[in-house]
Amino acid sequence: MTAASNTLSKLQKLWLTETIRLREEHTGPLEDSEANRRVQISGGDFAERLQHRALLLAERDGQLQALSHWYQGSRLAVLAMLVLAVFSGIGLSVAALGDGLRPVNVFWALGSMLGLNLLMLLGWLLGLLLAGNSAGALGRLWLWLSEKLARDAQVAQLAPALLILLQRQRLSRWVLGIMSNGFWLVALISTLLSMLLLLATRRYGFVWESTILGGDTFTALTQGIGALPALFGFSLPDAELIRLSGDSAMLSEAARQSWAGWLVGVLLIYGIIPRLLLALACWLFWRKGRAALKLDTNLPGYSLLRERLQPSSERLGINDSAPDALYQPAAGNGINTSEEAVLMAIELDTQRQWPPTKLPKSVRDAGVIDSREQRQRLLDQLTRFPPARLAIACDPRRSPDRGALSLLGELSRCAGATRIWLLQPPTGEPLDSNRLSDWHRALDTLQLQHSDSAPLSWLESGHD
């Protein structure tokens, strides 16, 4: 396992595993010979091997980096939604109270501050109860913004995998519920604070107006709504004050303060506290469900990998095609190595003498790799027993084709440090400078050290 993947949480590992499964369902099996070999060596149960394989492929193909970009985008999306919530809350309070030049219709103000919130809350609860899974408009907006702000094409593969993984355990409703309720919680708190600021700096008169409701109905409605906030100490206008407020705005300070306290209490009790409790409940359900997340190893995409990752025999032969794109690692990957030094060559002309005549006794000769069988056998050995130093001899008269470079990349990940020895051509035979430059560029891209001199001293002692 690489250092990058070791820092991932359980959810992130499962997420990447599901992403690789969906990708293979749509585009066909990935080239995974090296990943499967390393997974078999590392051991573990089938679910652990699936995750290990997925992390290796995700790091090679860019999904691991895309995951980091998605998290950056999701944080920016949360920040953007928080800013939107704050300004929305300020707008609600201004719309409810106005500029102070005209009396405030208390029920119009109440509807302005809580009406949309209650409608959205009702829609979220109905979706949760009837459909069993309510993403909500705000939850979908957050996912969309996260993908757009990540600015990585690979991110498009991550969002469906996350939703499928969470929906399988019925968890998507909780994480998106946190976003929805959290947004409205911030908006309502912003409404409350801005309303308190307006009430503290402006003088408002309060009235009630209705064409079809009588005074007794309005009194009963006002006192019924204010009964619960009154239990927590908020003011509740008496029947006489409510009746007089229907004729004109009361100018006494006591009347103003009573109506203002009633509005603050109703907003807090019926708006902020329910959203706070729902957000906390969603968070608790999400936390509990996240701990129980696991892979469904019976899915067809996973079942097909069982024999490759957990073979019934010990044979390690792999018959997949070469990769379309090479993973580009840094030489020396920090794996646990022995003190052994190994020298080998790939695809040498039969006229070349091998091994070198002055090979130090402490250096093991791994021979010349020409066939697929030799390649797999050597890779299996080096994966099980990684040497501290590995030198690979290459003939620069051959083109640095995809297969050779892929092999060099795999071999370099099986040793603590790797050097490439570009052999000199036979005496009297010229060397194509353009082809040599191609080798240099390709090896630099793979971040492998290379030289045209024999690295025997480095193999023997670890330095030149």
C-alpha positions in Angstrom: 0.0 0.0 0.0 1.4 3.4 -0.9 1.8 6.3 1.6 -1.0 8.3 -0.1 -3.5 5.4 0.2 -2.5 4.8 3.9 -3.9 8.3 4.8 -7.4 7.5 3.3 -10.3 6.9 5.6 -12.5 3.8 5.4 -15.2 5.6 3.5 -12.7 7.0 0.9 -11.2 3.5 0.3 -14.7 2.0 -0.2 -15.6 5.0 -2.4 -12.6 4.5 -4.7 -13.3 0.7 -4.9 -16.8 1.4 -6.0 -15.6 4.0 -8.5 -13.2 1.4 -10.1 -16.1 -1.1 -10.3 -18.4 1.3 -12.1 -15.6 2.3 -14.4 -14.9 -1.3 -15.4 -18.6 -1.9 -15.9 -18.7 0.9 -18.5 -15.3 0.7 -20.2 -14.4 -3.0 -19.7 -11.7 -4.6 -17.5 -8.6 -2.5 -16.8 -5.1 -3.7 -17.2 -4.3 -4.8 -13.7 -1.5 -7.4 -13.9 0.8 -5.5 -11.6 -1.9 -4.5 -9.2 -3.2 -8.1 -8.9 0.3 -9.4 -8.3 0.9 -6.9 -5.5 -2.5 -7.6 -4.0 -1.8 -11.4 -3.9 1.5 -10.8 -2.2 0.0 -8.5 0.5 -2.7 -11.0 1.4 -5.9 -10.3 3.4 -9.5 -11.3 2.9 -11.3 -10.8 -0.4 -12.8 -7.4 0.5 -9.4 -6.1 1.6 -7.8 -7.3 -1.6 -10.6 -5.6 -3.7 -9.8 -2.3 -1.9 -6.0 -2.7 -2.3 -6.4 -3.4 -6.0 -8.7 -0.4 -6.5 -6.4 1.9 -4.6 -3.4 0.9 -6.8 -5.5 1.4 -10.0 -6.9 4.7 -8.7 -3.5 6.0 -8.0 -2.2 4.9 -11.4 -5.1 6.2 -13.4 -5.8 9.5 -11.6 -8.9 8.8 -9.5 -7.0 9.2 -6.3 -5.9 12.7 -7.3 -9.4 13.4 -8.5 -10.7 12.4 -5.0 -8.5 15.1 -3.5 -9.8 17.6 -6.1 -13.4 16.6 -5.2 -12.8 17.3 -1.6 -11.4 20.7 -2.4 -14.4 21.4 -4.6 -16.8 20.2 -1.9 -15.3 22.6 0.6 -15.7 25.5 -1.8 -19.2 24.4 -2.5 -20.0 24.4 1.2 -18.5 27.8 1.6 -20.5 29.2 -1.3 -23.7 27.7 0.1 -22.9 29.2 3.5 -22.5 32.6 2.0 -25.8 32.2 0.1 -27.5 31.1 3.3 -26.2 34.2 5.2 -27.4 36.6 2.6 -30.7 34.8 2.2 -31.3 35.1 5.9 -30.5 38.8 5.8 -32.9 39.2 2.9 -35.7 37.4 4.7 -35.4 39.7 7.8 -35.3 42.8 5.7 -38.3 41.6 3.7 -40.2 40.8 6.9 -39.6 44.0 8.8 -39.1 46.6 6.0 -37.6 50.0 6.5 -39.5 51.0 9.6 -41.6 53.7 7.8 -44.7 51.5 7.7 -46.2 49.3 10.4 -45.2 45.6 10.2 -47.9 43.1 9.5 -47.0 40.4 12.1 -48.3 37.4 10.1 -46.9 38.7 6.8 -43.5 39.0 8.6 -43.8 35.6 10.1 -44.7 34.1 6.7 -41.7 35.9 5.1 -39.3 34.4 7.6 -40.7 30.9 8.0 -42.9 30.2 5.0 -40.3 29.0 2.5 -38.4 27.2 5.2 -41.5 25.2 6.4 -42.4 24.3 2.8 -38.9 23.0 2.1 -38.9 21.2 5.4 -42.2 19.5 4.6 -40.9 18.5 1.2 -37.8 17.0 2.7 -39.7 15.1 5.4 -42.2 13.7 2.8 -39.4 12.6 0.6 -37.7 10.9 3.5 -40.9 9.1 4.7 -42.4 8.2 1.3 -39.4 7.6 -0.9 -37.0 6.5 1.8 -34.3 8.6 0.3 -34.5 12.4 0.0 -31.6 14.2 -1.7 -33.4 17.5 -1.8 -32.7 20.4 -4.0 -29.9 21.7 -1.8 -28.2 18.3 -1.6 -28.2 18.0 -5.3 -26.9 21.6 -5.6 -24.0 20.8 -3.3 -23.1 17.7 -5.3 -23.3 19.6 -8.6 -21.2 22.5 -7.2 -18.6 20.1 -5.8 -18.1 18.5 -9.2 -17.9 21.8 -11.0 -15.5 23.5 -8.6 -13.2 20.4 -8.5 -12.2 21.1 -12.1 -11.1 17.6 -12.8 -12.7 15.4 -15.5 -12.1 12.3 -13.5 -14.4 13.7 -10.8 -17.4 12.8 -12.9 -16.8 9.1 -12.1 -16.7 9.7 -8.3 -20.2 11.2 -7.7 -22.2 8.3 -9.0 -20.0 5.8 -7.1 -20.5 7.8 -3.9 -24.3 7.9 -4.3 -24.5 4.1 -5.1 -22.3 3.2 -2.2 -24.3 5.3 0.3 -27.8 4.4 -1.1 -26.9 0.7 -0.7 -26.7 1.4 3.0 -29.5 4.1 2.9 -27.0 6.7 4.0 -27.3 9.3 1.2 -30.4 10.7 2.8 -28.5 11.5 6.0 -25.5 13.2 4.5 -27.6 15.2 2.1 -30.0 15.9 5.0 -27.1 17.4 6.9 -26.5 19.7 4.0 -30.1 20.7 3.6 -30.9 21.3 7.3 -27.5 22.9 7.8 -28.2 25.4 5.1 -31.5 26.4 6.5 -30.1 26.5 10.0 -27.5 29.0 8.9 -30.1 31.0 7.0 -32.5 31.2 9.9 -29.7 32.1 12.4 -28.7 34.9 10.0 -32.4 35.9 9.8 -32.6 36.1 13.6 -29.4 38.0 14.1 -30.2 40.6 11.4 -33.7 40.9 12.7 -32.4 41.6 16.2 -30.0 44.2 14.7 -32.9 45.9 12.9 -35.1 45.8 16.0 -32.3 47.3 18.0 -31.7 50.2 15.6 -35.1 51.0 14.2 -38.5 51.6 15.7 -41.2 49.3 14.3 -45.0 49.3 14.9 -46.9 46.1 14.6 -50.4 45.5 13.3 -52.5 42.6 12.0 -54.7 42.9 9.0 -57.2 40.5 7.6 -60.3 40.7 5.5 -61.8 37.3 6.2 -60.5 36.6 9.8 -62.2 38.2 12.7 -60.5 39.6 15.8 -61.3 36.5 18.0 -59.8 34.1 15.4 -56.7 36.2 15.0 -56.3 36.4 18.8 -56.7 32.6 19.2 -54.2 32.0 16.4 -51.6 34.4 17.8 -51.8 33.0 21.3 -51.8 29.4 20.0 -48.6 30.0 18.0 -47.0 31.9 20.9 -47.9 29.4 23.6 -44.8 27.2 23.1 -42.3 30.0 22.9 -43.9 31.5 26.0 -42.9 28.4 27.9 -39.3 29.4 27.2 -39.7 32.9 28.5 -40.6 34.8 25.3 -43.4 37.4 25.5 -46.9 36.6 24.4 -49.3 39.6 23.6 -52.5 39.5 25.6 -55.9 39.5 24.0 -56.5 43.2 24.5 -53.2 44.1 22.9 -53.9 41.8 19.9 -57.3 43.3 19.4 -56.0 46.9 19.6 -53.2 46.1 17.1 -55.9 45.2 14.5 -57.0 48.8 14.4 -53.7 50.6 14.3 -50.0 50.1 15.2 -49.6 50.4 18.9 -47.2 53.2 19.8 -46.3 52.2 23.4 -42.9 50.7 24.0 -44.4 47.7 25.9 -46.6 46.8 22.8 -43.6 47.1 20.5 -41.4 44.9 22.7 -44.2 42.3 23.2 -44.7 41.9 19.5 -40.9 41.8 18.8 -40.4 39.2 21.5 -43.2 37.1 20.0 -41.6 37.2 16.6 -38.2 36.3 17.9 -39.6 33.4 20.0 -41.6 32.0 17.1 -38.6 32.2 14.7 -36.4 30.5 17.3 -38.8 27.7 18.4 -40.5 26.9 15.1 -37.6 27.6 12.7 -34.1 27.4 14.2 -34.5 24.6 16.9 -36.2 22.1 14.5 -33.5 22.6 11.9 -30.8 22.2 14.5 -32.3 19.0 15.9 -32.8 17.5 12.4 -29.2 18.4 11.4 -27.9 16.7 14.6 -30.2 13.7 14.0 -28.9 13.3 10.4 -25.4 13.6 11.6 -25.8 10.9 14.3 -27.5 8.5 11.8 -24.7 9.3 9.3 -22.0 8.6 11.8 -23.6 5.3 12.9 -24.2 4.1 9.4 -20.7 5.1 8.1 -19.1 2.8 10.7 -21.1 -0.1 9.2 -20.3 0.6 5.6 -18.9 -2.4 3.7 -18.5 -3.7 0.1 -21.1 -6.0 -1.4 -18.6 -8.6 -2.7 -21.4 -10.6 -4.4 -21.8 -7.9 -7.1 -20.9 -9.3 -10.5 -18.1 -6.8 -11.0 -16.4 -8.1 -7.8 -17.2 -11.8 -8.2 -15.3 -11.9 -11.5 -12.1 -10.7 -9.7 -12.2 -13.4 -7.0 -10.1 -16.0 -8.8 -7.6 -13.3 -9.9 -7.2 -11.8 -6.4 -7.7 -14.9 -4.3 -6.7 -17.8 -6.7 -7.4 -21.3 -5.6 -3.9 -22.3 -6.7 -0.5 -20.7 -6.2 0.1 -20.1 -9.9 0.6 -16.4 -10.5 0.5 -16.2 -14.2 -1.4 -13.2 -15.6 -2.7 -13.0 -19.2 -3.9 -9.4 -19.5 -2.9 -7.0 -22.3 -0.4 -4.1 -21.8 -1.7 -0.8 -20.4 -2.8 2.1 -22.6 -1.1 4.6 -20.3 1.9 4.1 -18.0 1.9 5.0 -14.3 4.8 7.2 -13.6 6.4 6.6 -10.2 9.4 8.0 -8.5 12.3 5.6 -8.3 12.6 4.1 -4.9 9.1 3.8 -3.4 9.9 3.3 0.2 9.0 -0.5 0.3 10.6 -2.8 2.8 13.7 -4.2 1.1 16.5 -6.6 1.8 20.2 -5.7 1.5 20.4 -7.6 -1.7 21.7 -6.0 -5.0 20.4 -7.3 -8.3 21.6 -6.8 -11.9 19.5 -7.8 -14.9 19.0 -6.9 -18.5 16.0 -6.8 -20.8 15.8 -7.8 -24.5 19.5 -7.9 -25.3 21.0 -9.0 -28.5 22.3 -12.6 -28.4 25.7 -11.3 -29.4 26.0 -9.4 -26.2 28.0 -11.0 -23.4 26.1 -11.4 -20.3 26.6 -11.2 -17.4 29.6 -8.7 -17.2 32.9 -10.4 -16.6 33.7 -8.4 -13.4 30.4 -8.8 -11.6 30.9 -8.4 -7.8 30.2 -11.5 -5.7 27.6 -9.6 -3.6 25.6 -8.7 -6.7 23.1 -11.3 -7.9 22.6 -11.8 -11.7 18.9 -12.1 -12.6 19.7 -12.8 -16.2 18.2 -11.4 -19.4 14.4 -11.0 -19.6 13.1 -11.8 -23.1 9.8 -13.6 -22.7 6.5 -12.9 -20.9 7.0 -16.0 -18.7 10.5 -14.8 -17.6 9.1 -11.3 -16.9 6.2 -12.6 -14.7 8.5 -15.0 -12.8 11.0 -12.3 -12.0 8.4 -9.8 -11.0 6.9 -12.3 -8.6 10.3 -12.9 -7.1 11.1 -9.3 -6.7 7.7 -8.5 -5.3 8.1 -11.1 -2.6 11.8 -10.3 -1.9 12.5 -6.6 -2.9 16.2 -5.9 -3.3 17.7 -2.7 -1.9 19.3 -1.9 -5.3 18.4 -2.9 -8.8 20.3 -2.1 -12.0 18.7 -2.8 -15.3 20.7 -2.9 -18.5 19.0 -1.8 -21.7 20.1 -1.6 -25.3 19.6 2.0 -26.5 19.7 0.8 -30.1 16.1 -0.5 -29.6 13.3 2.0 -29.4 11.9 2.8 -25.9 8.5 1.2 -26.7 5.5 1.1 -24.4 6.1 -2.5 -23.3 9.8 -1.9 -22.3 9.0 1.3 -20.4 6.0 -0.4 -18.6 8.3 -3.2 -17.5 10.9 -0.7 -16.2 8.2 1.1 -14.2 7.0 -2.2 -12.7 10.6 -3.3 -11.9 11.4 0.0 -10.3 8.5 -0.4 -7.8 10.0 -3.7 -6.7 13.2 -2.3 -5.4 14.4 0.4 -2.9 16.4 2.2 -5.6 16.7 1.6 -9.3 19.2 2.6 -12.0 19.1 2.1 -15.7 22.3 1.2 -17.5 22.2 2.2 -21.2 24.7 -0.1 -22.8 27.3 1.2 -25.3 27.0 -0.2 -28.8 29.5 -2.7 -30.1 32.8 -1.3 -31.3 32.5 0.3 -34.6 28.7 0.5 -34.6 27.2 4.0 -34.4 24.4 4.9 -32.0 21.4 6.9 -33.2 21.5 10.1 -31.2 17.8 10.7 -31.7 16.9 7.3 -30.3 19.2 7.9 -27.3 17.5 11.2 -26.7 14.2 9.3 -26.7 15.5 7.0 -24.1 16.6 9.9 -21.9 13.3 11.6 -22.2 11.3 8.5 -21.4 13.5 7.6 -18.4 13.3 11.2 -17.1 9.5 10.9 -17.4 9.6 7.8 -15.3 11.9 9.5 -12.8 14.5 6.8 -13.1 18.3 7.5 -12.9 20.2 6.4 -16.0 23.8 6.3 -17.2 25.9 4.8 -19.9 28.5 3.5 -17.5 28.2 0.3 -15.5 26.7 0.8 -12.1 28.6 -2.0 -10.5 30.2 0.1 -7.8 26.8 1.4 -6.8 25.3 -2.1 -6.7 28.1 -3.3 -4.5 28.4 -0.5 -2.0 25.3 1.7 -2.4 27.2 4.7 -3.7 29.5 5.6 -6.6 
